[in-house]
Amino acid sequence: MSESAAVTIDRAGEASGADRPLIGISAYSEQARWGSWDAAAILLPRRYADRVAQAGAIPVLLPPVPGIEESLERLDGLVLSGGGDIDPARYGAERAPQTATIRGERDAAEMALLTKAMSLALPVLGICRGMQLINVARGGSLHQHLPDVVGHDEHRPAPGSFGRHDVTVTAGSRLAGIVGGAGQLRVAVPTHHHQGIDALGKGLTATAWAADGTVEAVELDPREHPFLIAVQWHPEAGDDLSLFRALTAAAIGSMAGAARAS
């Protein structure tokens, strides 16, 4: 991690200064085409990096390679990004026909990143798949195809695009304080997922739900980890930077703590 903490938060809630926090974002490997090339590439939708940068931090892409978790020794926070489905074997289930795009190397790399971030007390923000991975890592399980559970496709209405629906956030939760206030509130969020939490992982508290009962956010008690919040929706696809600003602020706090300890 950075040795100093010469960072300030401006009135817009964004970090500034010469030593902005470094936020790692988990990326993935897929076959891709660019120019005359068609080859395996490390991919991440640009909006993730843009939102981290707009919140005042410096984004660092983390490819799914063995040992990538050691990079967190030099970083100040972690985003576990969205993407394909997690191998159901990791939560003791057989693979359903609708479960697709499983990438074992990504599952392993992100599990290792989460474990390392927890050991270092680094702030963590999980997004969509990232929330599901956190839940599985803590012993929870997933619904492999939500339409079979809730009876509709509102969470992923069309391929290659985001839907939008309301979620209700629990009053008094850390998430409520981040996205709009301490009281219970309803917010409209961008969404694209076909899986969701079934059994909740150890120590996690659900703090937001869709109208159909789907868990839309989880968090850990700050006494167990300084900052671990995960949402099922895609904040990077919207205009609200509050979650990224909160992650950046937590990363600055982590930097300051490391500087005091050095």
C-alpha positions as a Markdown table, in Angstrom:
| # | Residue | x | y | z |
|---|---|---|---|---|
| 1 | Met | 0.0 | 0.0 | 0.0 |
| 2 | Ser | 1.0 | 3.6 | -0.3 |
| 3 | Glu | 3.1 | 4.9 | 2.5 |
| 4 | Ser | 1.5 | 8.3 | 2.8 |
| 5 | Ala | -2.0 | 9.6 | 2.9 |
| 6 | Ala | -1.7 | 13.0 | 1.2 |
| 7 | Val | -5.3 | 12.8 | -0.1 |
| 8 | Thr | -8.3 | 15.0 | 0.5 |
| 9 | Ile | -12.0 | 14.6 | -0.2 |
| 10 | Asp | -13.5 | 17.6 | -2.0 |
| 11 | Arg | -17.0 | 18.9 | -1.7 |
| 12 | Ala | -18.3 | 16.5 | -4.4 |
| 13 | Gly | -17.0 | 13.6 | -2.3 |
| 14 | Glu | -14.2 | 12.8 | -4.6 |
| 15 | Ala | -10.6 | 12.1 | -3.7 |
| 16 | Ser | -7.8 | 14.4 | -4.9 |
| 17 | Gly | -4.1 | 14.8 | -4.3 |
| 18 | Ala | -0.8 | 13.3 | -5.4 |
| 19 | Asp | -1.2 | 10.0 | -3.6 |
| 20 | Arg | -4.7 | 8.9 | -4.6 |
| 21 | Pro | -5.7 | 5.4 | -3.5 |
| 22 | Leu | -5.1 | 2.5 | -5.9 |
| 23 | Ile | -8.2 | 0.4 | -6.4 |
| 24 | Gly | -7.8 | -3.1 | -7.9 |
| 25 | Ile | -10.7 | -4.3 | -10.1 |
| 26 | Ser | -11.0 | -8.0 | -11.0 |
| 27 | Ala | -10.9 | -8.6 | -14.7 |
| 28 | Tyr | -11.5 | -11.7 | -16.8 |
| 29 | Ser | -10.0 | -13.5 | -19.8 |
| 30 | Glu | -12.1 | -14.1 | -22.9 |
| 31 | Gln | -11.6 | -14.5 | -26.6 |
| 32 | Ala | -11.8 | -11.0 | -28.2 |
| 33 | Arg | -11.4 | -9.3 | -31.5 |
| 34 | Trp | -9.7 | -5.9 | -32.2 |
| 35 | Gly | -8.2 | -4.7 | -35.4 |
| 36 | Ser | -7.0 | -7.7 | -37.3 |
| 37 | Trp | -6.5 | -9.8 | -34.1 |
| 38 | Asp | -8.7 | -12.5 | -32.6 |
| 39 | Ala | -7.1 | -13.8 | -29.4 |
| 40 | Ala | -7.5 | -14.4 | -25.7 |
| 41 | Ala | -7.6 | -11.0 | -24.0 |
| 42 | Ile | -8.0 | -9.6 | -20.5 |
| 43 | Leu | -11.3 | -7.8 | -20.5 |
| 44 | Leu | -13.3 | -5.5 | -18.3 |
| 45 | Pro | -16.0 | -3.1 | -19.4 |
| 46 | Arg | -14.5 | 0.4 | -19.3 |
| 47 | Arg | -17.2 | 1.8 | -17.1 |
| 48 | Tyr | -15.7 | 0.1 | -14.1 |
| 49 | Ala | -12.4 | 1.9 | -14.5 |
| 50 | Asp | -14.2 | 5.2 | -15.3 |
| 51 | Arg | -16.3 | 5.1 | -12.2 |
| 52 | Val | -13.3 | 4.4 | -9.9 |
| 53 | Ala | -11.4 | 7.2 | -11.6 |
| 54 | Gln | -14.4 | 9.6 | -11.3 |
| 55 | Ala | -14.5 | 8.9 | -7.6 |
| 56 | Gly | -10.9 | 10.0 | -7.3 |
| 57 | Ala | -9.0 | 6.7 | -7.1 |
| 58 | Ile | -6.7 | 5.1 | -9.6 |
| 59 | Pro | -8.1 | 1.9 | -11.2 |
| 60 | Val | -5.8 | -1.1 | -11.5 |
| 61 | Leu | -7.0 | -4.1 | -13.6 |
| 62 | Leu | -6.3 | -7.5 | -12.0 |
| 63 | Pro | -6.2 | -10.4 | -14.4 |
| 64 | Pro | -7.2 | -13.9 | -13.3 |
| 65 | Val | -3.7 | -15.3 | -13.1 |
| 66 | Pro | -2.2 | -17.4 | -10.2 |
| 67 | Gly | -0.8 | -15.3 | -7.5 |
| 68 | Ile | -2.7 | -12.1 | -8.5 |
| 69 | Glu | -3.8 | -11.7 | -4.8 |
| 70 | Glu | -0.2 | -10.7 | -3.9 |
| 71 | Ser | -0.9 | -7.4 | -5.8 |
| 72 | Leu | -3.1 | -6.3 | -2.9 |
| 73 | Glu | -0.1 | -5.7 | -0.8 |
| 74 | Arg | 0.4 | -2.6 | -3.0 |
| 75 | Leu | -3.2 | -1.6 | -3.4 |
| 76 | Asp | -5.7 | 0.2 | -1.2 |
| 77 | Gly | -9.0 | -1.4 | -2.1 |
| 78 | Leu | -10.7 | -4.0 | -4.2 |
| 79 | Val | -13.7 | -4.2 | -6.6 |
| 80 | Leu | -15.0 | -7.7 | -7.5 |
| 81 | Ser | -16.7 | -7.1 | -10.8 |
| 82 | Gly | -19.6 | -8.6 | -12.6 |
| 83 | Gly | -19.5 | -11.3 | -15.3 |
| 84 | Gly | -20.2 | -14.9 | -15.9 |
| 85 | Asp | -21.5 | -17.6 | -13.5 |
| 86 | Ile | -19.6 | -19.2 | -10.7 |
| 87 | Asp | -19.0 | -22.9 | -10.8 |
| 88 | Pro | -21.9 | -24.5 | -8.8 |
| 89 | Ala | -19.5 | -27.1 | -7.4 |
| 90 | Arg | -18.1 | -24.3 | -5.2 |
| 91 | Tyr | -21.4 | -24.3 | -3.3 |
| 92 | Gly | -22.1 | -28.0 | -3.5 |
| 93 | Ala | -24.7 | -27.9 | -6.3 |
| 94 | Glu | -24.9 | -29.7 | -9.7 |
| 95 | Arg | -24.8 | -27.4 | -12.7 |
| 96 | Ala | -28.2 | -26.3 | -14.1 |
| 97 | Pro | -28.7 | -26.1 | -17.9 |
| 98 | Gln | -29.0 | -22.3 | -17.7 |
| 99 | Thr | -25.6 | -21.8 | -15.9 |
| 100 | Ala | -23.1 | -20.7 | -18.4 |
| 101 | Thr | -19.7 | -19.0 | -19.1 |
| 102 | Ile | -18.0 | -20.7 | -16.1 |
| 103 | Arg | -14.3 | -19.7 | -15.9 |
| 104 | Gly | -12.5 | -21.8 | -13.3 |
| 105 | Glu | -9.4 | -19.6 | -13.3 |
| 106 | Arg | -11.5 | -16.5 | -12.6 |
| 107 | Asp | -13.3 | -18.2 | -9.7 |
| 108 | Ala | -10.0 | -19.2 | -8.2 |
| 109 | Ala | -8.4 | -15.8 | -8.7 |
| 110 | Glu | -11.2 | -13.9 | -7.2 |
| 111 | Met | -11.6 | -16.2 | -4.2 |
| 112 | Ala | -7.9 | -15.7 | -3.6 |
| 113 | Leu | -8.3 | -11.9 | -4.0 |
| 114 | Leu | -11.2 | -11.8 | -1.5 |
| 115 | Thr | -9.3 | -14.0 | 1.1 |
| 116 | Lys | -6.2 | -11.7 | 0.8 |
| 117 | Ala | -8.3 | -8.5 | 1.0 |
| 118 | Met | -9.9 | -9.8 | 4.2 |
| 119 | Ser | -6.6 | -10.7 | 5.7 |
| 120 | Leu | -5.3 | -7.2 | 4.9 |
| 121 | Ala | -8.5 | -5.4 | 6.0 |
| 122 | Leu | -8.7 | -3.8 | 2.6 |
| 123 | Pro | -12.1 | -2.2 | 1.6 |
| 124 | Val | -14.1 | -4.4 | -0.7 |
| 125 | Leu | -17.0 | -3.6 | -3.1 |
| 126 | Gly | -18.7 | -6.5 | -4.8 |
| 127 | Ile | -20.8 | -5.9 | -7.9 |
| 128 | Cys | -23.3 | -8.4 | -9.3 |
| 129 | Arg | -21.2 | -11.6 | -9.7 |
| 130 | Gly | -18.9 | -10.0 | -7.1 |
| 131 | Met | -21.7 | -10.2 | -4.5 |
| 132 | Gln | -22.4 | -13.8 | -5.5 |
| 133 | Leu | -18.8 | -14.7 | -5.1 |
| 134 | Ile | -18.6 | -13.1 | -1.7 |
| 135 | Asn | -21.7 | -15.1 | -0.6 |
| 136 | Val | -20.3 | -18.4 | -1.9 |
| 137 | Ala | -16.9 | -17.7 | -0.3 |
| 138 | Arg | -18.7 | -17.4 | 3.0 |
| 139 | Gly | -20.5 | -20.7 | 2.6 |
| 140 | Gly | -23.7 | -19.4 | 1.0 |
| 141 | Ser | -25.4 | -20.7 | -2.1 |
| 142 | Leu | -27.0 | -19.3 | -5.3 |
| 143 | His | -30.2 | -19.7 | -7.3 |
| 144 | Gln | -28.8 | -20.7 | -10.6 |
| 145 | His | -31.7 | -19.2 | -12.7 |
| 146 | Leu | -33.8 | -16.5 | -11.0 |
| 147 | Pro | -36.7 | -16.6 | -13.5 |
| 148 | Asp | -37.4 | -20.2 | -12.2 |
| 149 | Val | -37.7 | -18.8 | -8.7 |
| 150 | Val | -39.4 | -15.4 | -9.2 |
| 151 | Gly | -41.4 | -16.1 | -12.3 |
| 152 | His | -40.2 | -13.2 | -14.5 |
| 153 | Asp | -37.1 | -11.8 | -16.4 |
| 154 | Glu | -37.1 | -8.3 | -14.8 |
| 155 | His | -33.5 | -8.8 | -13.5 |
| 156 | Arg | -32.2 | -9.4 | -17.0 |
| 157 | Pro | -34.8 | -8.3 | -19.5 |
| 158 | Ala | -32.7 | -8.5 | -22.7 |
| 159 | Pro | -29.2 | -9.7 | -23.7 |
| 160 | Gly | -26.5 | -7.1 | -23.9 |
| 161 | Ser | -28.4 | -4.4 | -22.1 |
| 162 | Phe | -29.4 | -3.3 | -18.6 |
| 163 | Gly | -32.8 | -3.3 | -17.1 |
| 164 | Arg | -34.0 | -1.1 | -14.2 |
| 165 | His | -36.0 | -1.8 | -11.1 |
| 166 | Asp | -36.4 | -0.5 | -7.6 |
| 167 | Val | -34.7 | -1.9 | -4.5 |
| 168 | Thr | -35.6 | -1.3 | -0.9 |
| 169 | Val | -32.7 | -0.5 | 1.3 |
| 170 | Thr | -32.8 | -1.3 | 5.1 |
| 171 | Ala | -32.9 | 1.7 | 7.4 |
| 172 | Gly | -29.8 | 2.1 | 9.5 |
| 173 | Ser | -27.6 | 0.0 | 7.3 |
| 174 | Arg | -24.2 | 1.2 | 6.0 |
| 175 | Leu | -25.6 | 1.0 | 2.5 |
| 176 | Ala | -28.5 | 3.3 | 3.4 |
| 177 | Gly | -26.1 | 5.9 | 4.6 |
| 178 | Ile | -24.1 | 5.6 | 1.4 |
| 179 | Val | -26.9 | 5.7 | -1.2 |
| 180 | Gly | -29.3 | 8.2 | 0.3 |
| 181 | Gly | -29.6 | 8.5 | 4.1 |
| 182 | Ala | -30.1 | 6.6 | 7.3 |
| 183 | Gly | -33.8 | 5.8 | 6.9 |
| 184 | Gln | -35.4 | 3.1 | 4.7 |
| 185 | Leu | -35.4 | 4.2 | 1.1 |
| 186 | Arg | -36.3 | 2.9 | -2.3 |
| 187 | Val | -33.8 | 3.5 | -5.2 |
| 188 | Ala | -34.0 | 2.6 | -8.9 |
| 189 | Val | -30.9 | 0.6 | -10.0 |
| 190 | Pro | -29.4 | -0.8 | -13.3 |
| 191 | Thr | -29.6 | -4.6 | -13.4 |
| 192 | His | -28.4 | -7.5 | -15.5 |
| 193 | His | -28.2 | -10.9 | -13.8 |
| 194 | His | -30.0 | -14.2 | -14.0 |
| 195 | Gln | -28.6 | -15.7 | -10.7 |
| 196 | Gly | -29.0 | -14.5 | -7.1 |
| 197 | Ile | -28.4 | -15.4 | -3.5 |
| 198 | Asp | -30.2 | -18.4 | -2.1 |
| 199 | Ala | -28.7 | -19.3 | 1.4 |
| 200 | Leu | -26.9 | -16.3 | 2.9 |
| 201 | Gly | -23.2 | -16.8 | 3.7 |
| 202 | Lys | -21.8 | -16.7 | 7.2 |
| 203 | Gly | -21.7 | -13.3 | 8.8 |
| 204 | Leu | -23.4 | -11.5 | 5.9 |
| 205 | Thr | -26.4 | -9.3 | 6.5 |
| 206 | Ala | -28.9 | -8.7 | 3.6 |
| 207 | Thr | -29.5 | -4.9 | 3.4 |
| 208 | Ala | -31.6 | -4.5 | 0.2 |
| 209 | Trp | -34.2 | -6.4 | -1.7 |
| 210 | Ala | -36.1 | -6.3 | -4.9 |
| 211 | Ala | -39.9 | -6.4 | -4.8 |
| 212 | Asp | -39.9 | -10.1 | -5.6 |
| 213 | Gly | -37.7 | -10.9 | -2.6 |
| 214 | Thr | -34.4 | -11.2 | -4.4 |
| 215 | Val | -31.5 | -10.1 | -2.1 |
| 216 | Glu | -29.9 | -7.0 | -3.7 |
| 217 | Ala | -27.2 | -6.1 | -1.2 |
| 218 | Val | -25.2 | -7.6 | 1.6 |
| 219 | Glu | -22.6 | -6.2 | 4.0 |
| 220 | Leu | -20.4 | -7.4 | 6.8 |
| 221 | Asp | -20.4 | -5.9 | 10.3 |
| 222 | Pro | -17.6 | -3.3 | 10.5 |
| 223 | Arg | -16.4 | -5.1 | 13.6 |
| 224 | Glu | -15.5 | -8.1 | 11.4 |
| 225 | His | -14.2 | -6.1 | 8.4 |
| 226 | Pro | -13.8 | -2.3 | 8.0 |
| 227 | Phe | -15.6 | -2.1 | 4.7 |
| 228 | Leu | -17.3 | -4.9 | 2.8 |
| 229 | Ile | -20.4 | -4.1 | 0.9 |
| 230 | Ala | -21.8 | -5.9 | -2.2 |
| 231 | Val | -24.7 | -5.1 | -4.4 |
| 232 | Gln | -26.5 | -7.3 | -7.0 |
| 233 | Trp | -27.1 | -4.4 | -9.3 |
| 234 | His | -24.6 | -2.6 | -11.6 |
| 235 | Pro | -23.7 | 0.9 | -10.1 |
| 236 | Glu | -21.0 | 1.3 | -12.7 |
| 237 | Ala | -23.8 | 1.4 | -15.4 |
| 238 | Gly | -25.6 | 4.3 | -13.7 |
| 239 | Asp | -24.8 | 7.9 | -12.8 |
| 240 | Asp | -24.7 | 7.5 | -9.0 |
| 241 | Leu | -21.0 | 7.4 | -7.8 |
| 242 | Ser | -21.9 | 7.0 | -4.1 |
| 243 | Leu | -20.7 | 3.4 | -3.7 |
| 244 | Phe | -17.4 | 4.2 | -5.5 |
| 245 | Arg | -16.9 | 7.3 | -3.5 |
| 246 | Ala | -17.5 | 5.3 | -0.3 |
| 247 | Leu | -15.0 | 2.7 | -1.4 |
| 248 | Thr | -12.5 | 5.5 | -2.2 |
| 249 | Ala | -13.0 | 7.1 | 1.2 |
| 250 | Ala | -12.6 | 3.7 | 3.0 |
| 251 | Ala | -9.4 | 3.2 | 1.0 |
| 252 | Ile | -8.1 | 6.6 | 2.1 |
| 253 | Gly | -8.8 | 5.6 | 5.6 |
| 254 | Ser | -6.9 | 2.3 | 5.1 |
| 255 | Met | -4.0 | 4.3 | 3.7 |
| 256 | Ala | -4.0 | 6.7 | 6.7 |
| 257 | Gly | -4.0 | 3.7 | 9.1 |
| 258 | Ala | -1.1 | 2.1 | 7.3 |
| 259 | Ala | 0.8 | 5.3 | 7.4 |
| 260 | Arg | 0.3 | 5.7 | 11.1 |
| 261 | Ala | 1.4 | 2.1 | 11.7 |
| 262 | Ser | 4.6 | 2.5 | 9.6 |
